[in-house]
Amino acid sequence: MSDTSKMILLTGATGYVGGRLLPLLEARGERVRCLSRKPANLSARVDSRTEVVQGDVLDIDSLKVSLKGISTAYYLVHSMGSSGSFEDQDRIAARNFATAAREAGVQRIIYLGGLGDDDEQLSAHLRSRHEVGELLKASGSEVIEFRASIVIGSGSLSFELVRALVQRLPVMICPKWVSVHTQPIAVEDLLQYLVGALDWPGNASRVFEIGGPDRVSYGEIMQEWARQRGLRRWLISVPVLTPSLSSLWLGLVTPVYARVGRKLVDSLRNPTIVNDSSALSEFDIQPRGLVAAIQRALLKEDQEIIETRWSDALSSSRGVRSWGGVRFGNRIIDTRTVHADARPAEAFAPIRRIGGKRGWYFADFLWNVRGWIDLVCGGVGRRRGRRDPEQLRVGDVLDWWRVEEYVPDQKLRLIAEMKVPGRAWLEYEVQPKGNGSSIRQTAIFDPIGLWGLAYWYSLYPLHVIIFRGMLSRIVDSAERDAQHLVSQKTA
């Protein structure tokens, strides 16, 4: 139960774990203060009761201000993506935080570190994570340190590395680290531990090793991901790839740039398994296994597509922009926005009528060609048409599309049912703007394997022409109908 008289400081709120922890804390009714180097990137995404303050863990003066009045602080930052010595920066940041926390009288610090046996020769990354935990204890606060291995969830750096390899390479020449054992944990279970630490009744610093019930190799994680995505992958393990060569290889085939890749690969040589299972008795949490964790990650990605407003998401720094669209995890997003001199109901009318005998407004012969190709490949083609030329409802068929979401005069999202190496959506959003409306068109593609990526990028130039032309014709139709209504009223 939340104590509204106490305030929590959350560092790393724009990161992978912190960004998912914040809404859970807000849902509990906690008073939260977020520390951010760029508050503008966070302010629009927080609850009205949540404070956002500017600060940096490398700036002790900003920490002293941010930690005033704080009872519990989450320390969820690290410097692995920075240039220079990340160990030195981690050390300075932890010392700064400990000093400021001691002066502010912070009662408890909750810290997320990494699994790894201190008796082994740990990588620089894992060694630094353990050292940070020790430095934070110098604050005199209770330090609850959770040590976890690979986190299963869309956006997790180590998990994205594994997924990108599986997606892009049918045959992988793998270094020895693919046989190293780890104990992955689902991000939902990790978050439960982090929230549960607020109510943990102990009054002394503790280290809790946390993980799911399965001890598996990185190769087994790759194979399970491939199985659930319907991909066949061959892993050939060889002992000759050094960490330097491995990080270069990763930089070429995954979104993780080589500098971070080298630090990650260096850590993968260490087994990261739970040796002390006391967390299971101290917290009422039963972590899920690998199969369920990956299933949940895939389901969550689909839910994010349903819940995401791309106008908001694309204006933030969440996506990786490049030719061919914006990357959100495995998804590729291609979007464009235009203005129409028409009210939302009039601007949406041509969108509501797409498909069937009316067609798709631009290059209809190309849509027909694609339909014939789909029929030849065993798909549905364009032969299904649509149920009603004017009205839509969720579940309706529009040629090879199906209506997945429909909000009259506001939103239409279609999911493709044609033969394609992946999954595809086409979405339209209409919003009032000034005396008219803005219309956003978004194509979303979830490629499966290398063929899926090849399909998207080879057809991308053609898709740009078709979708731009289609959007332009929709605007023309909307403005023509709007002008016709004005003429009728003045007649």
N, C-alpha and C positions, 0 to 999 in steps of 0.2 A: 504494500500500500504506500502511495506517495506521501511524503511529508512536505507540504507546500511551503514550509518555512525555510527549507534548505534549497540551495542552488547547486546545480551540477555544471562543471565546465567540460565541454566536449572539444577535444582537439581532433583534427583529421576529419571534420564533418563533410568535407568535399571529396573525401577518398572513398574507396570501395566499401570498407566495413563501416566507417563512421557515417557515411551517407545513408546506410541502411539502418544503423542504430538510432539515428536522430528521430525518425517518426515513431519508433517504438517507445522512446523516452517521452515524447510529446503525448502519445496515446495514454501513457500512465498518469499523465497530469503533472509530470516533473517540470520544475523551473529549470530551463537549460540556457546556458550561455555558450555560444560557439566562438572559438578562436579561429580567425581566418586571415590570411595575408591579403586577400581580396574580398572584402565583405560583400561587394556588389554581386559576386558570383553565387552568393548563398542567400542573401536577404529575401529574394522572391520565393524561395522554396521552404521557408520555415514558418512555424505557427506564429500567430500574433503575439503570444506570450514569450516566445523565444528571443533572446538577445543575440546579436551578432556583433562582435568587437574585432577591431583590427589588431593583429599582433603576430608575432613570429617566435617560435621556440628558440631561435638563435639570438633574439633580442630580449634580454632579461628584464629590461624596464617595462616592456609591453606585457610581459608575463606577470610582473608584480601588480600591475593595474588589473589585468584580466582575472587573476586568482583571488582578488579581494571579495570576501563574503562567500567563498566557495567551500562547501563541505566535502564534496566528492569530485574527483577529476578523472576523466578518461584520457589516457595517453596512447594515442593511436597514430603516431607519426614516426616516420623513419626517412633516411636520406639516401636510399638506394638508387633513386633516379637522378641524383645530383652528380655534377662533375666534381673532380677532386677526390679527396679521401672521405668516403661516406662514414668510415669508422670515427674519424676525428669530429665530423659534424654531428653524428649521433651522440658522441661523448659530450660535446659542448652543450647540445640541446638538453640532454638528460640532466646535466649538472645545473644548468639554468633553471630548469623546471623544478628540480629538487630544492634549490635555494629559495625560489619564489614561493613554492608550496609551504616550506617551513615558516617563512615570514608571515604567510597568510593564515597559517593554522589549519591547513587542509587536513581533514581527518582520514580520508581514504583515497588512494590512487589505484585505478584499475588499468592494467597495462596488458597489451597483447604482444607476446613475443613468439619465439619459434621453438619447436621441439628439437632435441638433439642431446646426446649424452655428453656431459661435461668431461667425462673420462676419455673421450675420443678426441682426435685431432679435428676440431670443427672448422668449417669454412669461415672466412672472415665475416660473412653475413650473419651466420648463426652465432658466432662468437660475440659479435657486436650486439645482437639482440639480447643475449644473456647478460652482457655487461651493462646494458641500459637498465635492466631490472635491478641489478645491484646498486647502480648509481641513484636510482629513484628512491631506494630505501634510506638514503642519506637525508631525506627530507624529514624523517621522523614520523611520517604518516604510515598507516597500514598500507602495504602494497600488495594487491591481489594480482598476481602475474599468471596469465593463462598462456600456456605454450601449445601451439597448434602447428600442424603440418600443412599440406596443401589444402586450400579451401575450395570446395566444389560449389561453383556458382558463377553465373555469367558476370564477367568483369573482373574476377580474381586474376591477378597477373600470372601466377603459376598455372592456373587452370586454363587461361586463354592460350598460354604457350602450348600446352598439351593439345588443346582442341584445334589450334591452327595447324599444327603438324599433321594431325589425323585428317583434317579437312582437305589439305592441299597435296599430301604425298601418298599415293597408293602403295609405294614401296619405300620403306625407311631404312637407311643404313644407320643404325643406332649405336652410340657409344655405350660403355658399360653401365652408365648411370641408369639406363632404362630397367635394369634388373635390381636396383636398390629398392628396399622396402620402405614404405611410408604408411601412415594411418590417416587417410583423408577425413575431413569433417565437412558436412554440409553447412553452408553459410547460415541457414536458419538455426541450426543447433549451436553454432558459434555465437550467434546473437543472443540466444537464450542464456548462455553462460554469462555473457557480458551484462545483460540486464539483471540476471540472478545475483550477480556480485553486489548489487546495491543492497540487497536484503540479507546477504550472508551474515550469520550471527557471530562469526568469529571476531576476535579483537587483536589479532596479530597478523603479520605479513605471511603470506602463503604463496607457494608456486603450485599451480594445478596443471597437470598435463591432460590435454583433452584431444579426443579423436573419435572417429566412428569405430564400430566393432571390427571392421575388416582391415587386416594387414596385407597390403598388396604392393606389387611393384609398379613403377611408373608405366612400364609396358602393359601391365594388366589394366591400368586406368585407360590407356589409349585404346586398347582392344574393346573395352566395355563401352566407351564413348562411340567407337566405330559401329559396334553391334546395334546400339540404340538408334543410331542414325542410318542404319541400313547400308553400311559401307564394309567392303572387304579390304583389309589392310594386312600387309606383310612386314614384319619387323625382323631385320637382320642385324644381330648384335655383333659388333666388332670392337676390339680393344684399342684401336689405333687413334681414335679421335680424342685429342687432348681438349681440356676445357677451353683453350683459346680458339681452336678450330671449331669446337661445338658452338661457341657463342657466335662466331662468324656465320656458321651454317644457319643457326636460329635467326639471326638478323636478316638473312636473305629470304627466308620462307615464312616468317611469322611477323605479326605486328609489333613484337617486342624488339626494341632496338638493341644493337649488339652490346652496348655498355651495360644495360640492365641484364641482358641475356647472359653475359659472362658471370655476373654476380650470382644469378639464379643457378646456372649450371654448376658453379663451384659449390653451391649448397646441396645440389642433388646427389653428390657423392656420399653424403652422410645419411645413414638410416634415420628416419624421423618417426619413431614409434613411441607409443605410450608405455612407460615402464612403471609408473605409479598411477593406479586407477582410482585414487581417493576422490577424484571429482565426481565419480558416479554415486558415491555415498553422501557427499556433501551437498550435491545439487539434485533436485528432482527432475533430471533430464536423461532421456534415453536416446542417444544419437542414432541416426539412421545409418544403414550400410551404404556401400558404394553404389549399388544398383539403384536404390531408392533415391540417393542424393543426386545422381545424374538425371533420373527421371524428373525429379523436382526442378532441377535447373532448366531442363527443356520446357517444362510446363510453365515455369516462371517467365521464361523468355516470351512465350506465346501470350501470357497475361500482360506483359509489359507492352507488347504490340497493341493489345486491345485498349490499355489504359493510357498510352502515351499520346499527348498532344504534340505533334511534331513541330508545330510553330514555336512551342516553348523549348522543346528538347534541342532543336537545331540552333536556337539563339544562344544556348549555353555552350560550354566547352566539352560536352560529353562525347561528341562524335569525332572521329578521325576523318578529316576532309581530304579528298583526293579526286583525281579524274575518275569518273565512273560512279560518283556518288559519295555519300557520307557513311562511314562504317560505324555501326552500333553493335558491338560484339560480333556475332557472325552475320548479322543482317546488313544489307546494303540499301541505303535510302536515297532516292532521287526525287527532289521536290522543287516546285516552283509556285510562285504566288503572283496573281494578277489582280487588277482593280476592274470592277464593272460598274458602270453608271446605272445601277439597278438596285432595288431593294432586295434584301436576302431572299424573300420568297420568289421573286422574279429571277434572281441570279441562280437559284437552286433548281428552278423548273427544268432547264435543259439537261441538268445532271440526272434528275429523276427519270427522264425519258430515254436515257441511253440504252443501246442494245436493241435486239429484235429487228423489226422491219425498219425502224428509224436509223439503225446503224450507230456508228461511233464518231460521227461528225467529220472525220478527216481520214483520207487514204483508206476508204472502206475496202478497196480491192486488196490491200495488204492484209487487212483483218480477215478477208475471205481466204487468202492464200494460207495464212497461219491456221485457219480453221480446217482447210483441206489437209495440211500437213499433220494436224492433230488427229484427224480421222484415219489417215494412213497409218499412223503410229498406234492406233487403237484407242484414241481419245474420243471425246464427245463432239469436238468441232463446234461449229456455230449453229447446228441444226436445231437446237432446243429452243431458240428464240426467247420470248419472255411471256409471262402469264397475262399481264395487262399492259397496254401501251402507256398508261398514265400513272398508275398506282404501283407502289412498292411496299414490301414488307420483308422482315428478316426471314431468310430461307428461300426467297424467290430466286429463280434461275434467270440469268442474263447471258445467253449464249454459253460460253464456257466458264462464266463466272457465277458465283452465288453470293447473295447479299448476306454479309456477316453482321453488319451493324447498320441501322437506319434511324436517323433522327430527322423528321420532316423539316425541310428548309434549313438544315444545319449540316448534316453529315451523312455520307454514304461510304461504306467500306465494303469492297468486294474481295473475295478470296478465289483464286484461280483453281479450276478443276481440269485444266488441260494437262497434257503430258509435258513435264518440264523437270529438269534435274534440280529440284528444290521446291520451295513453296513461294507463291507470289500473291501480293495484295495490291489493289488499286484503291486509293482513298481520295475523297473530296470533302473539304470543309469550307463552309461559307459563314462569314462573320460580317456584321454591319461595320462600315467604316465611312465616316463622314456622311455625305449624302448618297453614298452607294454601298458597295460590298467588296470585301476581299475574298477571292477564291483561291484556295490552296489545293494543288494536285500533288499527291505523293504516291510514288511507286515503291514498294517494299519487296525485297527479294531475299530469301533465306536459302543460299546455295548449299547443295549437298556435294561435297567432294570437289575435285579439280574440274570435273565436267560442268558442275554448276557455276563455278567462277568463270570458266571459258565461255559458257552460254551467255552469262550476263555481259561480260566485257566485249564480246564479239558483236552482240546486238545493241549495245548501248548507243552508238551513234544513230542507229535507225530508231530506237526508242525515243531519243531526244527529239528527232524530227516529228515523229507521230504524236507524242504527248504534247509538244508545244503547239502543233497544229490543231490538235483536238481541243486544247484549252482555249486557244484563240477563237475557234468556232463556237465554243460554249459561250464565251463572252459576247460575241456578235449576236448570237441567238437571244441571250438574256437582254441585251440592250435594245434589240429590235422589238422584243415583246414589251419591254418597259415603255418604249416610245409609243407603241401601239396603244397601250393602256392610257397614256397621257392624252393621246389624240382622241380617244373615245370619250374621255371625261370632258374635254374642251369642245367637243363637237356639239 
